[in-house]
Amino acid sequence: MKIDNGGEYAYWLADIKEFVSQMDATEIEKRACIAYLISWYQRRVLHRIKREEYEAI
């Protein structure tokens, strides 16, 4: 899924990567953490879109 929130997503992703890079974890654990957080963000965006569509009805 591609998220197109302009700079908001890019800013969020940069913050997440910076945060995860400071964790005391292996590279694999860091990648898994980033993947999980991206998945969470995508679900949040989808939920917001569905809610907006429902409210528009």
PyMOL Python script that loads the backbone (N, CA, C, O; Angstrom):
from pymol import cmd

cmd.read_pdbstr("""\
ATOM      1  N   MET A   1       0.846  -1.180   0.000  1.00  0.00           N
ATOM      2  CA  MET A   1       0.000   0.000   0.000  1.00  0.00           C
ATOM      3  C   MET A   1       0.887   1.237   0.000  1.00  0.00           C
ATOM      4  O   MET A   1       1.862   1.322   0.746  1.00  0.00           O
ATOM      5  N   LYS A   2       0.535   2.177  -0.836  1.00  0.00           N
ATOM      6  CA  LYS A   2       1.281   3.431  -0.891  1.00  0.00           C
ATOM      7  C   LYS A   2       0.487   4.492  -0.152  1.00  0.00           C
ATOM      8  O   LYS A   2      -0.703   4.683  -0.404  1.00  0.00           O
ATOM      9  N   ILE A   3       1.150   5.173   0.753  1.00  0.00           N
ATOM     10  CA  ILE A   3       0.505   6.237   1.515  1.00  0.00           C
ATOM     11  C   ILE A   3       0.941   7.563   0.926  1.00  0.00           C
ATOM     12  O   ILE A   3       2.135   7.822   0.778  1.00  0.00           O
ATOM     13  N   ASP A   4      -0.023   8.402   0.590  1.00  0.00           N
ATOM     14  CA  ASP A   4       0.314   9.692   0.004  1.00  0.00           C
ATOM     15  C   ASP A   4      -0.230  10.798   0.896  1.00  0.00           C
ATOM     16  O   ASP A   4      -1.266  11.395   0.601  1.00  0.00           O
ATOM     17  N   ASN A   5       0.468  11.062   1.974  1.00  0.00           N
ATOM     18  CA  ASN A   5       0.086  12.141   2.883  1.00  0.00           C
ATOM     19  C   ASN A   5       1.048  13.308   2.756  1.00  0.00           C
ATOM     20  O   ASN A   5       1.189  14.112   3.678  1.00  0.00           O
ATOM     21  N   GLY A   6       1.699  13.395   1.628  1.00  0.00           N
ATOM     22  CA  GLY A   6       2.650  14.480   1.446  1.00  0.00           C
ATOM     23  C   GLY A   6       3.808  14.367   2.409  1.00  0.00           C
ATOM     24  O   GLY A   6       4.345  13.283   2.634  1.00  0.00           O
ATOM     25  N   GLY A   7       4.184  15.485   2.969  1.00  0.00           N
ATOM     26  CA  GLY A   7       5.323  15.526   3.867  1.00  0.00           C
ATOM     27  C   GLY A   7       5.064  14.899   5.216  1.00  0.00           C
ATOM     28  O   GLY A   7       6.005  14.532   5.920  1.00  0.00           O
ATOM     29  N   GLU A   8       3.790  14.770   5.594  1.00  0.00           N
ATOM     30  CA  GLU A   8       3.464  14.219   6.915  1.00  0.00           C
ATOM     31  C   GLU A   8       4.029  12.808   7.087  1.00  0.00           C
ATOM     32  O   GLU A   8       4.645  12.507   8.109  1.00  0.00           O
ATOM     33  N   TYR A   9       3.824  11.950   6.096  1.00  0.00           N
ATOM     34  CA  TYR A   9       4.312  10.574   6.182  1.00  0.00           C
ATOM     35  C   TYR A   9       5.837  10.537   6.167  1.00  0.00           C
ATOM     36  O   TYR A   9       6.450   9.802   6.942  1.00  0.00           O
ATOM     37  N   ALA A  10       6.447  11.323   5.293  1.00  0.00           N
ATOM     38  CA  ALA A  10       7.911  11.344   5.207  1.00  0.00           C
ATOM     39  C   ALA A  10       8.521  11.814   6.527  1.00  0.00           C
ATOM     40  O   ALA A  10       9.526  11.266   6.981  1.00  0.00           O
ATOM     41  N   TYR A  11       7.918  12.815   7.135  1.00  0.00           N
ATOM     42  CA  TYR A  11       8.406  13.329   8.415  1.00  0.00           C
ATOM     43  C   TYR A  11       8.248  12.269   9.503  1.00  0.00           C
ATOM     44  O   TYR A  11       9.161  12.050  10.299  1.00  0.00           O
ATOM     45  N   TRP A  12       7.092  11.616   9.533  1.00  0.00           N
ATOM     46  CA  TRP A  12       6.830  10.563  10.512  1.00  0.00           C
ATOM     47  C   TRP A  12       7.827   9.420  10.338  1.00  0.00           C
ATOM     48  O   TRP A  12       8.394   8.935  11.317  1.00  0.00           O
ATOM     49  N   LEU A  13       8.043   8.989   9.095  1.00  0.00           N
ATOM     50  CA  LEU A  13       8.949   7.877   8.827  1.00  0.00           C
ATOM     51  C   LEU A  13      10.381   8.225   9.234  1.00  0.00           C
ATOM     52  O   LEU A  13      11.086   7.384   9.792  1.00  0.00           O
ATOM     53  N   ALA A  14      10.809   9.437   8.965  1.00  0.00           N
ATOM     54  CA  ALA A  14      12.156   9.859   9.364  1.00  0.00           C
ATOM     55  C   ALA A  14      12.302   9.825  10.883  1.00  0.00           C
ATOM     56  O   ALA A  14      13.331   9.391  11.401  1.00  0.00           O
ATOM     57  N   ASP A  15      11.276  10.282  11.593  1.00  0.00           N
ATOM     58  CA  ASP A  15      11.308  10.242  13.062  1.00  0.00           C
ATOM     59  C   ASP A  15      11.381   8.809  13.580  1.00  0.00           C
ATOM     60  O   ASP A  15      12.137   8.515  14.506  1.00  0.00           O
ATOM     61  N   ILE A  16      10.597   7.924  12.982  1.00  0.00           N
ATOM     62  CA  ILE A  16      10.584   6.524  13.406  1.00  0.00           C
ATOM     63  C   ILE A  16      11.953   5.888  13.168  1.00  0.00           C
ATOM     64  O   ILE A  16      12.474   5.183  14.033  1.00  0.00           O
ATOM     65  N   LYS A  17      12.528   6.136  12.001  1.00  0.00           N
ATOM     66  CA  LYS A  17      13.841   5.558  11.700  1.00  0.00           C
ATOM     67  C   LYS A  17      14.904   6.083  12.663  1.00  0.00           C
ATOM     68  O   LYS A  17      15.776   5.328  13.095  1.00  0.00           O
ATOM     69  N   GLU A  18      14.839   7.356  12.998  1.00  0.00           N
ATOM     70  CA  GLU A  18      15.790   7.932  13.950  1.00  0.00           C
ATOM     71  C   GLU A  18      15.623   7.287  15.326  1.00  0.00           C
ATOM     72  O   GLU A  18      16.605   6.930  15.978  1.00  0.00           O
ATOM     73  N   PHE A  19      14.373   7.143  15.758  1.00  0.00           N
ATOM     74  CA  PHE A  19      14.087   6.526  17.054  1.00  0.00           C
ATOM     75  C   PHE A  19      14.599   5.091  17.104  1.00  0.00           C
ATOM     76  O   PHE A  19      15.266   4.694  18.059  1.00  0.00           O
ATOM     77  N   VAL A  20      14.281   4.317  16.066  1.00  0.00           N
ATOM     78  CA  VAL A  20      14.666   2.905  16.035  1.00  0.00           C
ATOM     79  C   VAL A  20      16.188   2.762  15.952  1.00  0.00           C
ATOM     80  O   VAL A  20      16.750   1.824  16.518  1.00  0.00           O
ATOM     81  N   SER A  21      16.850   3.668  15.264  1.00  0.00           N
ATOM     82  CA  SER A  21      18.308   3.563  15.140  1.00  0.00           C
ATOM     83  C   SER A  21      18.999   3.701  16.495  1.00  0.00           C
ATOM     84  O   SER A  21      20.127   3.238  16.663  1.00  0.00           O
ATOM     85  N   GLN A  22      18.340   4.326  17.453  1.00  0.00           N
ATOM     86  CA  GLN A  22      18.915   4.519  18.779  1.00  0.00           C
ATOM     87  C   GLN A  22      18.619   3.361  19.730  1.00  0.00           C
ATOM     88  O   GLN A  22      19.119   3.331  20.854  1.00  0.00           O
ATOM     89  N   MET A  23      17.810   2.414  19.276  1.00  0.00           N
ATOM     90  CA  MET A  23      17.469   1.269  20.116  1.00  0.00           C
ATOM     91  C   MET A  23      18.660   0.325  20.245  1.00  0.00           C
ATOM     92  O   MET A  23      19.479   0.208  19.334  1.00  0.00           O
ATOM     93  N   ASP A  24      18.738  -0.338  21.378  1.00  0.00           N
ATOM     94  CA  ASP A  24      19.770  -1.348  21.591  1.00  0.00           C
ATOM     95  C   ASP A  24      19.204  -2.686  21.123  1.00  0.00           C
ATOM     96  O   ASP A  24      18.749  -3.503  21.924  1.00  0.00           O
ATOM     97  N   ALA A  25      19.245  -2.891  19.798  1.00  0.00           N
ATOM     98  CA  ALA A  25      18.671  -4.100  19.213  1.00  0.00           C
ATOM     99  C   ALA A  25      19.493  -4.484  17.984  1.00  0.00           C
ATOM    100  O   ALA A  25      20.283  -3.694  17.468  1.00  0.00           O
ATOM    101  N   THR A  26      19.283  -5.720  17.531  1.00  0.00           N
ATOM    102  CA  THR A  26      19.981  -6.159  16.322  1.00  0.00           C
ATOM    103  C   THR A  26      19.357  -5.477  15.110  1.00  0.00           C
ATOM    104  O   THR A  26      18.261  -4.924  15.190  1.00  0.00           O
ATOM    105  N   GLU A  27      20.066  -5.524  13.996  1.00  0.00           N
ATOM    106  CA  GLU A  27      19.572  -4.904  12.767  1.00  0.00           C
ATOM    107  C   GLU A  27      18.246  -5.528  12.343  1.00  0.00           C
ATOM    108  O   GLU A  27      17.349  -4.821  11.886  1.00  0.00           O
ATOM    109  N   ILE A  28      18.116  -6.826  12.488  1.00  0.00           N
ATOM    110  CA  ILE A  28      16.871  -7.515  12.111  1.00  0.00           C
ATOM    111  C   ILE A  28      15.717  -7.034  12.986  1.00  0.00           C
ATOM    112  O   ILE A  28      14.618  -6.791  12.487  1.00  0.00           O
ATOM    113  N   GLU A  29      15.961  -6.896  14.282  1.00  0.00           N
ATOM    114  CA  GLU A  29      14.914  -6.409  15.190  1.00  0.00           C
ATOM    115  C   GLU A  29      14.526  -4.969  14.853  1.00  0.00           C
ATOM    116  O   GLU A  29      13.353  -4.606  14.934  1.00  0.00           O
ATOM    117  N   LYS A  30      15.491  -4.166  14.483  1.00  0.00           N
ATOM    118  CA  LYS A  30      15.194  -2.780  14.106  1.00  0.00           C
ATOM    119  C   LYS A  30      14.330  -2.734  12.852  1.00  0.00           C
ATOM    120  O   LYS A  30      13.371  -1.966  12.780  1.00  0.00           O
ATOM    121  N   ARG A  31      14.674  -3.560  11.862  1.00  0.00           N
ATOM    122  CA  ARG A  31      13.875  -3.602  10.626  1.00  0.00           C
ATOM    123  C   ARG A  31      12.463  -4.096  10.911  1.00  0.00           C
ATOM    124  O   ARG A  31      11.497  -3.576  10.353  1.00  0.00           O
ATOM    125  N   ALA A  32      12.342  -5.092  11.773  1.00  0.00           N
ATOM    126  CA  ALA A  32      11.019  -5.615  12.130  1.00  0.00           C
ATOM    127  C   ALA A  32      10.194  -4.542  12.832  1.00  0.00           C
ATOM    128  O   ALA A  32       8.993  -4.422  12.590  1.00  0.00           O
ATOM    129  N   CYS A  33      10.825  -3.777  13.687  1.00  0.00           N
ATOM    130  CA  CYS A  33      10.131  -2.703  14.399  1.00  0.00           C
ATOM    131  C   CYS A  33       9.632  -1.648  13.416  1.00  0.00           C
ATOM    132  O   CYS A  33       8.489  -1.202  13.509  1.00  0.00           O
ATOM    133  N   ILE A  34      10.484  -1.249  12.476  1.00  0.00           N
ATOM    134  CA  ILE A  34      10.087  -0.260  11.473  1.00  0.00           C
ATOM    135  C   ILE A  34       8.934  -0.801  10.630  1.00  0.00           C
ATOM    136  O   ILE A  34       7.971  -0.081  10.365  1.00  0.00           O
ATOM    137  N   ALA A  35       9.024  -2.065  10.208  1.00  0.00           N
ATOM    138  CA  ALA A  35       7.960  -2.669   9.402  1.00  0.00           C
ATOM    139  C   ALA A  35       6.643  -2.694  10.171  1.00  0.00           C
ATOM    140  O   ALA A  35       5.590  -2.397   9.606  1.00  0.00           O
ATOM    141  N   TYR A  36       6.693  -3.044  11.453  1.00  0.00           N
ATOM    142  CA  TYR A  36       5.479  -3.071  12.266  1.00  0.00           C
ATOM    143  C   TYR A  36       4.869  -1.677  12.381  1.00  0.00           C
ATOM    144  O   TYR A  36       3.655  -1.517  12.251  1.00  0.00           O
ATOM    145  N   LEU A  37       5.703  -0.672  12.623  1.00  0.00           N
ATOM    146  CA  LEU A  37       5.190   0.689  12.781  1.00  0.00           C
ATOM    147  C   LEU A  37       4.630   1.236  11.473  1.00  0.00           C
ATOM    148  O   LEU A  37       3.645   1.973  11.489  1.00  0.00           O
ATOM    149  N   ILE A  38       5.236   0.891  10.346  1.00  0.00           N
ATOM    150  CA  ILE A  38       4.689   1.303   9.052  1.00  0.00           C
ATOM    151  C   ILE A  38       3.329   0.651   8.847  1.00  0.00           C
ATOM    152  O   ILE A  38       2.390   1.303   8.389  1.00  0.00           O
ATOM    153  N   SER A  39       3.218  -0.629   9.181  1.00  0.00           N
ATOM    154  CA  SER A  39       1.942  -1.336   9.066  1.00  0.00           C
ATOM    155  C   SER A  39       0.881  -0.680   9.943  1.00  0.00           C
ATOM    156  O   SER A  39      -0.258  -0.501   9.512  1.00  0.00           O
ATOM    157  N   TRP A  40       1.249  -0.323  11.164  1.00  0.00           N
ATOM    158  CA  TRP A  40       0.322   0.358  12.070  1.00  0.00           C
ATOM    159  C   TRP A  40      -0.139   1.677  11.463  1.00  0.00           C
ATOM    160  O   TRP A  40      -1.327   1.995  11.511  1.00  0.00           O
ATOM    161  N   TYR A  41       0.779   2.444  10.898  1.00  0.00           N
ATOM    162  CA  TYR A  41       0.450   3.738  10.298  1.00  0.00           C
ATOM    163  C   TYR A  41      -0.514   3.549   9.124  1.00  0.00           C
ATOM    164  O   TYR A  41      -1.467   4.314   8.973  1.00  0.00           O
ATOM    165  N   GLN A  42      -0.268   2.539   8.300  1.00  0.00           N
ATOM    166  CA  GLN A  42      -1.144   2.274   7.162  1.00  0.00           C
ATOM    167  C   GLN A  42      -2.555   1.930   7.633  1.00  0.00           C
ATOM    168  O   GLN A  42      -3.535   2.404   7.058  1.00  0.00           O
ATOM    169  N   ARG A  43      -2.661   1.106   8.679  1.00  0.00           N
ATOM    170  CA  ARG A  43      -3.993   0.769   9.210  1.00  0.00           C
ATOM    171  C   ARG A  43      -4.693   2.009   9.736  1.00  0.00           C
ATOM    172  O   ARG A  43      -5.898   2.171   9.542  1.00  0.00           O
ATOM    173  N   ARG A  44      -3.953   2.885  10.399  1.00  0.00           N
ATOM    174  CA  ARG A  44      -4.523   4.122  10.929  1.00  0.00           C
ATOM    175  C   ARG A  44      -5.044   5.008   9.804  1.00  0.00           C
ATOM    176  O   ARG A  44      -6.132   5.575   9.910  1.00  0.00           O
ATOM    177  N   VAL A  45      -4.274   5.128   8.733  1.00  0.00           N
ATOM    178  CA  VAL A  45      -4.694   5.940   7.592  1.00  0.00           C
ATOM    179  C   VAL A  45      -5.925   5.325   6.936  1.00  0.00           C
ATOM    180  O   VAL A  45      -6.867   6.041   6.596  1.00  0.00           O
ATOM    181  N   LEU A  46      -5.927   4.003   6.755  1.00  0.00           N
ATOM    182  CA  LEU A  46      -7.093   3.344   6.165  1.00  0.00           C
ATOM    183  C   LEU A  46      -8.335   3.557   7.017  1.00  0.00           C
ATOM    184  O   LEU A  46      -9.413   3.819   6.485  1.00  0.00           O
ATOM    185  N   HIS A  47      -8.195   3.448   8.324  1.00  0.00           N
ATOM    186  CA  HIS A  47      -9.323   3.656   9.225  1.00  0.00           C
ATOM    187  C   HIS A  47      -9.869   5.077   9.080  1.00  0.00           C
ATOM    188  O   HIS A  47     -11.082   5.283   9.044  1.00  0.00           O
ATOM    189  N   ARG A  48      -8.972   6.048   8.998  1.00  0.00           N
ATOM    190  CA  ARG A  48      -9.398   7.436   8.849  1.00  0.00           C
ATOM    191  C   ARG A  48     -10.129   7.644   7.522  1.00  0.00           C
ATOM    192  O   ARG A  48     -11.149   8.332   7.479  1.00  0.00           O
ATOM    193  N   ILE A  49      -9.617   7.056   6.448  1.00  0.00           N
ATOM    194  CA  ILE A  49     -10.252   7.192   5.134  1.00  0.00           C
ATOM    195  C   ILE A  49     -11.640   6.569   5.158  1.00  0.00           C
ATOM    196  O   ILE A  49     -12.597   7.169   4.669  1.00  0.00           O
ATOM    197  N   LYS A  50     -11.759   5.373   5.722  1.00  0.00           N
ATOM    198  CA  LYS A  50     -13.063   4.710   5.792  1.00  0.00           C
ATOM    199  C   LYS A  50     -14.041   5.522   6.632  1.00  0.00           C
ATOM    200  O   LYS A  50     -15.216   5.626   6.281  1.00  0.00           O
ATOM    201  N   ARG A  51     -13.571   6.099   7.741  1.00  0.00           N
ATOM    202  CA  ARG A  51     -14.437   6.917   8.584  1.00  0.00           C
ATOM    203  C   ARG A  51     -14.911   8.149   7.823  1.00  0.00           C
ATOM    204  O   ARG A  51     -16.084   8.512   7.906  1.00  0.00           O
ATOM    205  N   GLU A  52     -14.016   8.794   7.086  1.00  0.00           N
ATOM    206  CA  GLU A  52     -14.392   9.974   6.313  1.00  0.00           C
ATOM    207  C   GLU A  52     -15.405   9.619   5.234  1.00  0.00           C
ATOM    208  O   GLU A  52     -16.340  10.380   4.985  1.00  0.00           O
ATOM    209  N   GLU A  53     -15.224   8.457   4.587  1.00  0.00           N
ATOM    210  CA  GLU A  53     -16.178   8.014   3.572  1.00  0.00           C
ATOM    211  C   GLU A  53     -17.535   7.733   4.209  1.00  0.00           C
ATOM    212  O   GLU A  53     -18.567   8.086   3.640  1.00  0.00           O
ATOM    213  N   TYR A  54     -17.547   7.105   5.378  1.00  0.00           N
ATOM    214  CA  TYR A  54     -18.793   6.802   6.066  1.00  0.00           C
ATOM    215  C   TYR A  54     -19.512   8.088   6.463  1.00  0.00           C
ATOM    216  O   TYR A  54     -20.728   8.197   6.308  1.00  0.00           O
ATOM    217  N   GLU A  55     -18.761   9.059   6.975  1.00  0.00           N
ATOM    218  CA  GLU A  55     -19.371  10.322   7.393  1.00  0.00           C
ATOM    219  C   GLU A  55     -19.895  11.116   6.206  1.00  0.00           C
ATOM    220  O   GLU A  55     -20.807  11.928   6.359  1.00  0.00           O
ATOM    221  N   ALA A  56     -19.331  10.891   5.026  1.00  0.00           N
ATOM    222  CA  ALA A  56     -19.762  11.616   3.834  1.00  0.00           C
ATOM    223  C   ALA A  56     -21.096  11.091   3.305  1.00  0.00           C
ATOM    224  O   ALA A  56     -21.772  11.769   2.531  1.00  0.00           O
ATOM    225  N   ILE A  57     -21.469   9.890   3.724  1.00  0.00           N
ATOM    226  CA  ILE A  57     -22.720   9.283   3.231  1.00  0.00           C
ATOM    227  C   ILE A  57     -23.917   9.957   3.842  1.00  0.00           C
ATOM    228  O   ILE A  57     -25.053   9.583   3.548  1.00  0.00           O
TER     229      ILE A  57
END
""", "prot")
cmd.dss("prot")
cmd.show_as("cartoon", "prot")
cmd.util.cbc("prot")
cmd.orient("prot")
